Amino acid sequence: MNQSDVRPESMERITSEALALQFIDEQIKALKEQIGSNKVLLALSGGVDSSVTAALLIKAIGKNLVCVHVNHGLLRKGEPEQVIRVFRDQLGAELIYVDAVDRFLDKLAGVTDPEQKRHIIGKEFIDVFAEEAAKLDGIKFLAQGTIYPDILESKDGIKAHHNVGGLPKELDFELVEPVKLLYKDEVRVVGKALGLPDSMVFRQPFPGPGLGVRCTGAITRDRLEAVRESDAILREEFAANGLAGKVWQYFTIVPDYKSTGIREGKRTYEWPVVVRAVNTRDAVTATVPEIPFALLQRIAQRITAEVKGVNRVLFDLTTKPTATIEWE
């Protein structure tokens, strides 16, 4: 493990605006020194980690930051449109949109191993950035929204993170990772201090491989759509019932197996949807909050009625440990 990837024991936890502003000032200075007058390509997912990374870089180097948003087909419903709207319109960022849905899903076809899926997605991201960089002059750096739990989990072999895999030697990119020593709660405090909107700062964390790790086993387009649609229903119901800001993360998983059911008097053989909801401060450990049973019933009724190919809804009660937050 690189020594620069180790958080110093003396580093104070960022819990206040004052500490966040101090961190921001230090990072802006460090980024200017590292980058100089060169251009930076940023992997912009729209999540809080890459958003804070983008805001820090905009403050440090302005228009020398080029944001690339890759639609790999593994994003939540309406997400590509939201990313374009927020970053182009509100932050005035230079943003390149890449539609790579078919490219990613074709490469992932038939792949069942979760680590292999993560590595394929990570490699394709790097390849896409390399292609975009080739179209631009003066790109010397690749920015990533790596945070400290990513580094810790990769070091311990719990899971591979596409942000921690390093870059191929043939790519002449140097990494820029301004928030890599921060925990998730610290990233949010820094985001607030940077003036980012609450809708972005307190947005649910989303894995780099996206819905690819929530469509367990080999990804198919129909099952991926079931994940996307059920996730949208869950988010809509949590927002309508005042849970959106109270539960840290909530999402759905559609496993790669089916069970028997009944619809309109006829036997069905369809997928289950698993609802996952957790609370955590730093993503290292997590608890499961109490969700009103009537709400769970409504979510189950909506998902089974509105999502094609689903006949059963389950709720995951497991804490971290023994389970990780994501299923893959």
C-alpha positions in Angstrom: 0.0 0.0 0.0 1.4 3.4 -1.1 2.3 5.6 1.9 0.4 8.5 0.3 -2.7 6.2 0.6 -2.4 6.0 4.4 -4.4 8.5 6.4 -2.1 10.1 9.0 -3.0 9.3 12.6 -2.7 13.0 13.4 -5.3 14.0 10.7 -8.3 15.5 12.5 -11.8 14.3 11.5 -13.5 16.9 9.4 -16.7 17.6 11.3 -17.1 21.4 11.0 -17.2 24.1 8.3 -14.0 25.6 9.7 -12.1 22.3 9.3 -13.6 21.8 5.9 -12.5 25.2 4.7 -9.0 24.5 6.0 -9.0 21.2 4.0 -10.3 23.0 0.9 -7.5 25.7 1.1 -4.8 23.0 1.5 -6.2 20.9 -1.4 -6.5 23.9 -3.7 -2.9 24.8 -3.1 -1.8 21.1 -3.5 -3.8 20.7 -6.7 -2.3 23.9 -8.2 1.2 22.6 -7.4 0.5 19.1 -8.8 -1.4 20.1 -11.9 0.2 23.5 -12.9 -1.3 24.7 -16.3 -2.1 21.2 -17.5 -5.6 19.9 -18.1 -7.4 17.3 -16.0 -10.0 14.7 -17.1 -12.5 13.9 -14.4 -14.6 10.8 -14.2 -17.9 12.4 -13.3 -20.6 10.0 -12.1 -22.7 12.7 -10.3 -22.2 11.1 -6.9 -21.0 13.1 -4.0 -17.4 11.9 -4.2 -16.9 12.9 -7.8 -19.0 16.1 -7.4 -16.8 17.3 -4.5 -13.7 16.3 -6.5 -15.1 18.4 -9.4 -15.8 21.4 -7.2 -12.3 21.3 -5.7 -10.8 21.2 -9.1 -13.0 23.9 -10.5 -11.8 26.2 -7.7 -8.1 25.2 -8.2 -7.8 25.1 -12.1 -11.1 26.4 -13.5 -11.7 25.6 -17.2 -8.6 23.3 -17.3 -10.9 20.7 -15.8 -12.7 18.6 -18.4 -15.6 16.5 -17.0 -16.6 13.3 -18.7 -19.9 11.6 -17.9 -20.1 8.1 -19.2 -23.5 6.5 -19.5 -22.5 2.8 -19.2 -26.2 1.6 -19.0 -25.8 0.9 -15.3 -27.1 4.2 -14.0 -30.3 4.8 -12.1 -33.4 6.0 -13.8 -33.1 9.6 -15.0 -29.6 9.9 -13.8 -27.7 10.8 -17.0 -30.2 13.7 -17.6 -29.8 14.9 -14.0 -26.0 14.9 -14.2 -26.0 16.9 -17.4 -28.5 19.4 -15.9 -26.7 19.9 -12.6 -23.2 20.2 -13.9 -23.7 22.0 -17.2 -26.4 24.4 -16.0 -25.7 24.9 -12.3 -21.9 24.5 -12.0 -21.0 25.7 -15.5 -18.5 22.8 -15.9 -17.1 21.8 -19.3 -18.9 18.4 -19.7 -18.5 15.7 -22.3 -21.3 13.1 -22.4 -20.5 9.7 -23.7 -23.2 7.1 -24.5 -21.4 3.8 -24.0 -24.4 1.6 -23.0 -24.0 -1.0 -25.7 -20.2 -1.1 -25.3 -20.3 -1.9 -21.6 -23.3 -4.3 -21.7 -21.8 -6.3 -24.6 -18.5 -6.7 -22.7 -20.4 -7.8 -19.5 -22.6 -10.3 -21.3 -22.3 -13.7 -19.6 -19.9 -12.6 -16.9 -21.0 -14.0 -13.5 -18.1 -13.3 -11.2 -18.6 -10.0 -9.3 -14.8 -9.2 -9.2 -14.5 -9.8 -12.9 -17.5 -7.6 -13.5 -15.9 -4.8 -11.5 -12.6 -5.1 -13.3 -14.3 -5.1 -16.8 -16.3 -2.0 -15.8 -13.2 -0.3 -14.5 -11.1 -1.2 -17.5 -13.8 0.1 -19.9 -13.9 3.4 -17.9 -10.2 3.8 -18.4 -10.5 2.9 -22.1 -13.3 5.5 -22.6 -11.3 8.2 -20.8 -8.2 7.3 -23.0 -10.3 7.8 -26.1 -11.8 11.1 -24.9 -8.3 12.3 -23.8 -7.0 11.5 -27.3 -9.5 14.0 -28.7 -8.3 16.8 -26.4 -5.0 18.7 -26.2 -2.9 18.8 -23.0 -4.6 16.2 -20.8 -2.0 15.0 -18.4 -4.1 14.0 -15.3 -7.0 11.8 -14.5 -9.1 12.8 -11.5 -11.0 10.3 -9.5 -13.4 10.5 -6.5 -11.7 7.8 -4.5 -12.4 8.0 -0.8 -10.7 6.2 2.1 -13.1 3.3 2.6 -12.4 2.4 -1.1 -8.6 2.1 -0.3 -9.2 0.2 2.9 -11.5 -2.4 1.3 -9.2 -2.9 -1.7 -6.2 -3.3 0.6 -8.0 -5.9 2.7 -9.2 -7.8 -0.4 -12.8 -7.3 0.5 -13.7 -6.0 -3.0 -12.0 -4.4 -5.9 -12.7 -0.7 -6.5 -12.4 0.7 -10.0 -10.9 3.8 -8.5 -8.1 1.9 -6.8 -6.9 -0.4 -9.6 -4.3 2.0 -10.9 -3.8 3.0 -14.5 -2.2 1.0 -17.4 1.4 2.0 -18.1 0.7 3.0 -21.7 -1.6 5.7 -20.5 0.3 8.9 -19.8 -2.0 10.0 -17.0 -1.1 10.9 -13.4 -3.8 10.4 -10.8 -5.4 13.3 -9.0 -7.4 12.1 -5.9 -8.0 15.1 -3.6 -10.5 13.3 -1.3 -8.8 9.9 -1.1 -8.0 10.2 2.6 -11.6 11.3 3.6 -14.4 9.2 5.0 -17.9 9.6 3.4 -19.2 11.9 6.2 -16.2 14.2 5.8 -16.7 14.4 2.0 -20.3 15.7 2.7 -19.0 18.3 5.1 -16.5 19.5 2.5 -19.2 19.5 -0.1 -21.4 21.8 2.0 -18.5 24.1 2.6 -17.8 24.3 -1.1 -21.4 25.5 -1.6 -22.7 22.5 -3.5 -26.5 22.0 -3.3 -27.9 19.7 -0.7 -29.5 17.6 -3.4 -25.9 16.7 -4.4 -24.1 16.7 -1.1 -26.6 14.4 0.6 -27.3 12.3 -2.4 -27.1 8.6 -1.7 -23.8 6.9 -2.4 -23.7 4.9 -5.6 -21.1 2.2 -6.4 -18.7 2.9 -9.3 -19.9 -0.2 -11.2 -23.5 1.2 -10.7 -26.4 -1.1 -11.0 -24.0 -3.8 -12.3 -23.4 -5.0 -8.8 -27.1 -4.9 -8.0 -28.0 -7.1 -10.9 -26.2 -10.1 -9.4 -24.6 -12.8 -11.6 -24.5 -12.3 -15.4 -26.1 -9.0 -16.3 -29.1 -9.2 -18.7 -30.9 -6.1 -20.1 -34.3 -7.2 -18.9 -33.1 -7.9 -15.3 -31.1 -4.6 -15.3 -34.3 -2.8 -16.2 -36.1 -4.5 -13.3 -33.4 -3.2 -11.0 -33.7 0.3 -12.4 -37.5 0.4 -12.2 -37.7 -1.1 -8.7 -35.0 1.3 -7.5 -37.0 4.3 -8.8 -40.1 3.1 -7.0 -38.2 2.6 -3.7 -36.7 6.1 -4.0 -40.0 7.6 -4.8 -41.7 6.0 -1.8 -38.9 6.8 0.6 -39.1 10.5 -0.5 -42.9 10.6 -0.2 -42.7 9.2 3.3 -40.0 11.4 4.7 -37.2 8.8 4.8 -35.0 10.3 2.0 -32.9 12.3 4.4 -33.1 9.9 7.3 -31.8 6.7 5.8 -28.2 6.8 4.5 -28.6 4.4 1.6 -31.5 2.4 0.1 -31.7 0.5 -3.1 -32.9 -2.7 -4.7 -31.1 -5.9 -5.9 -32.5 -8.4 -8.5 -30.7 -11.7 -8.0 -30.0 -14.1 -10.9 -32.6 -16.7 -9.9 -36.4 -17.1 -10.1 -39.2 -18.4 -7.8 -42.7 -19.5 -8.5 -45.6 -17.2 -8.0 -49.2 -16.6 -9.1 -50.7 -13.8 -11.2 -54.3 -13.6 -12.4 -54.8 -17.2 -11.5 -51.8 -18.4 -13.5 -48.4 -19.7 -12.3 -45.4 -17.4 -12.8 -41.7 -18.1 -12.6 -40.1 -14.7 -12.1 -37.4 -12.8 -10.2 -37.4 -11.5 -6.6 -36.5 -7.9 -5.8 -34.5 -7.5 -2.6 -34.9 -4.1 -0.8 -31.7 -3.0 1.1 -31.7 0.0 3.5 -28.8 0.9 5.8 -27.6 3.7 8.1 -23.9 4.3 8.6 -21.5 7.2 9.4 -18.5 6.1 7.4 -19.5 3.0 5.3 -17.1 0.8 7.3 -19.9 -0.6 9.5 -23.7 -0.3 8.9 -27.0 -0.9 10.7 -30.5 -1.6 9.3 -33.1 1.0 10.2 -36.7 0.2 11.2 -38.9 0.8 8.2 -42.7 1.0 8.8 -44.3 -2.3 7.8 -47.1 -0.5 6.0 -44.6 1.3 3.8 -42.8 -2.0 3.0 -46.1 -3.5 2.1 -46.9 -0.6 -0.3 -43.4 -0.8 -1.9 -43.9 -4.6 -2.4 -47.3 -4.1 -3.9 -46.0 -1.4 -6.3 -42.9 -3.3 -7.4 -44.8 -6.5 -8.1 -47.5 -4.6 -10.0 -45.3 -2.2 -11.9 -42.0 -4.0 -12.6 -42.0 -6.5 -15.4 -40.7 -10.0 -14.5 -41.0 -9.7 -10.7 -43.3 -11.7 -8.5 -41.7 -11.4 -5.0 -40.2 -8.6 -2.8 -37.8 -9.4 0.1 -36.2 -7.1 2.8 -32.5 -7.5 3.7 -32.1 -7.3 7.5 -28.4 -7.9 7.7 -25.9 -5.5 9.2 -22.3 -4.8 8.1 -20.6 -7.0 9.2 -21.5 -9.8 8.4 -22.8 -8.4 5.1 -21.3 -5.7 3.0 -23.7 -2.9 2.0 -23.7 -3.9 -1.6 -24.5 -7.5 -2.6 -21.5 -7.8 -4.9 
